[in-house]
Amino acid sequence: MATILGMNKSKKLSGKSKEFTLTSPTIGDDCLTSRYYFFKSTMKVKLSSSVLLFFVIIGCISCTQNETDIDPKPIKKRIEFSKEYKKLEVFEDYVKKIDQNKTLEQVESLFYTDSKGNTVEAIAWINEKLEIVKLKETLSLTNGKKKEHTFYFLNGLKTVSQEVISHYELTNPYFTEERVYYSQTGSVIETFGRYAKSSDLSSIALTVKPKSSHGGHDHQNALNIIKRMGDFETRFRGFEEAYERKFVVFGTENQTTTIAFNVETPIIKQLMSNEKKYFNQAIDVQFSSITEPDGFMFQALIDLKFPS
């Protein structure tokens, strides 16, 4: 049974749908490409580079500072390093630059639920060069724990990753953060962490962790969610009715997503006519996230297409 409630609150791209091609930023020889329909414009994301991260980040920050739309409000400094780790400040400067850039386009994933009721979604931020510069994955567990992974890329190379875990399931909740900094080869330069009793971790100092204790955070699952690959493919699973709405269900054995519809399009009618025949059929999905005045959130169907 797929979960209906708990849809994405993020801003959606809107407008006429066009083809969106996303090339994986995974470091290595494998480069997987998948085609899906999103909104705004045709974007081809290619993440690859062999430049030195340290010097490129410095150049990127200095030469594009005037091009970035930066919030004029003073921002609390979140990260402070001791003299020994001052070299990492350039990485945090790049993170701040990306976070404050209002010109980046957002590509939002579908909202998926597994068989246990855990949910997951992702958002990618795309720059004017059509490159993924930021990727965020949010996992909400049925026991009350929430995990957020955020990744920052420069020229296709993962530079910084962050993991924030909110332990809401406990009598006395607490929150942890881990930040990892990467070299141009993808190896971990340093890992830092911090702990707090409140969700505001910014006032807590980071402490360094042993290098051998961490191999970094893997961004492939977040990318698969955005690209609808692996467990997150949009394969037809059937229909459901709830809250006086009709839903078409897509996904795989491990992850499903429900999308509301009120018009029986030719493809919807085709699927309804023989659910068994089309079960597990891959279908390209266009959708929009909707929040009603009473706060109810759901994904609304825009269009369906059989892959060519």
Secondary structure as the mmCIF struct_conf table of DSSP 4:
data_model
#
loop_
_struct_conf.conf_type_id
_struct_conf.id
_struct_conf.beg_label_comp_id
_struct_conf.beg_label_asym_id
_struct_conf.beg_label_seq_id
_struct_conf.end_label_comp_id
_struct_conf.end_label_asym_id
_struct_conf.end_label_seq_id
BEND BEND1 LEU A 5 LEU A 5
BEND BEND2 SER A 10 SER A 10
HELX_LH_PP_P HELX_LH_PP_P1 LYS A 11 LEU A 13
BEND BEND3 GLY A 15 LYS A 16
STRN STRN1 SER A 17 THR A 23
BEND BEND4 ILE A 27 ASP A 29
STRN STRN2 THR A 33 PHE A 39
BEND BEND5 LYS A 40 SER A 41
STRN STRN3 LYS A 44 VAL A 45
BEND BEND6 VAL A 51 VAL A 51
HELX_RH_AL_P HELX_RH_AL_P1 LEU A 53 CYS A 63
BEND BEND7 THR A 64 THR A 64
HELX_RH_3T_P HELX_RH_3T_P1 GLN A 65 GLU A 67
BEND BEND8 THR A 68 THR A 68
BEND BEND9 LYS A 73 LYS A 73
HELX_RH_3T_P HELX_RH_3T_P2 LYS A 83 LEU A 88
HELX_RH_AL_P HELX_RH_AL_P2 GLU A 89 ASP A 99
TURN_TY1_P TURN_TY1_P1 GLN A 100 GLN A 100
TURN_TY1_P TURN_TY1_P2 LYS A 102 THR A 103
STRN STRN4 GLU A 105 GLU A 108
STRN STRN5 TYR A 112 THR A 113
TURN_TY1_P TURN_TY1_P3 SER A 115 LYS A 116
BEND BEND10 GLY A 117 GLY A 117
STRN STRN6 THR A 119 ILE A 126
TURN_TY1_P TURN_TY1_P4 GLU A 128 LYS A 129
BEND BEND11 LEU A 130 LEU A 130
STRN STRN7 ILE A 132 SER A 140
TURN_TY1_P TURN_TY1_P5 THR A 142 ASN A 143
BEND BEND12 GLY A 144 GLY A 144
STRN STRN8 LYS A 145 LEU A 154
TURN_TY1_P TURN_TY1_P6 ASN A 155 GLY A 156
STRN STRN9 LEU A 157 HIS A 167
TURN_TY1_P TURN_TY1_P7 TYR A 168 GLU A 169
BEND BEND13 LEU A 170 ASN A 172
STRN STRN10 TYR A 174 TYR A 182
TURN_TY1_P TURN_TY1_P8 GLN A 184 THR A 185
BEND BEND14 GLY A 186 GLY A 186
STRN STRN11 VAL A 188 ALA A 196
BEND BEND15 LYS A 197 SER A 199
TURN_TY1_P TURN_TY1_P9 SER A 202 SER A 203
BEND BEND16 ILE A 204 ILE A 204
HELX_LH_PP_P HELX_LH_PP_P2 ALA A 205 LEU A 206
STRN STRN12 THR A 207 LYS A 209
HELX_RH_3T_P HELX_RH_3T_P3 LYS A 211 SER A 213
HELX_RH_AL_P HELX_RH_AL_P3 GLN A 220 LYS A 227
TURN_TY1_P TURN_TY1_P10 ARG A 228 ARG A 228
HELX_RH_3T_P HELX_RH_3T_P4 GLY A 230 PHE A 232
STRN STRN13 ARG A 235 ALA A 242
TURN_TY1_P TURN_TY1_P11 TYR A 243 GLU A 244
STRN STRN14 ARG A 245 GLY A 251
BEND BEND17 GLU A 253 ASN A 254
STRN STRN15 THR A 256 PHE A 261
BEND BEND18 ASN A 262 VAL A 263
HELX_RH_AL_P HELX_RH_AL_P4 PRO A 266 SER A 273
TURN_TY1_P TURN_TY1_P12 ASN A 274 ASN A 274
HELX_RH_AL_P HELX_RH_AL_P5 GLU A 275 TYR A 278
TURN_TY1_P TURN_TY1_P13 PHE A 279 ASN A 280
STRN STRN16 ALA A 282 ALA A 282
STRN STRN17 ASP A 284 THR A 291
TURN_TY1_P TURN_TY1_P14 PRO A 293 ASP A 294
BEND BEND19 GLY A 295 GLY A 295
STRN STRN18 MET A 297 LYS A 305
#
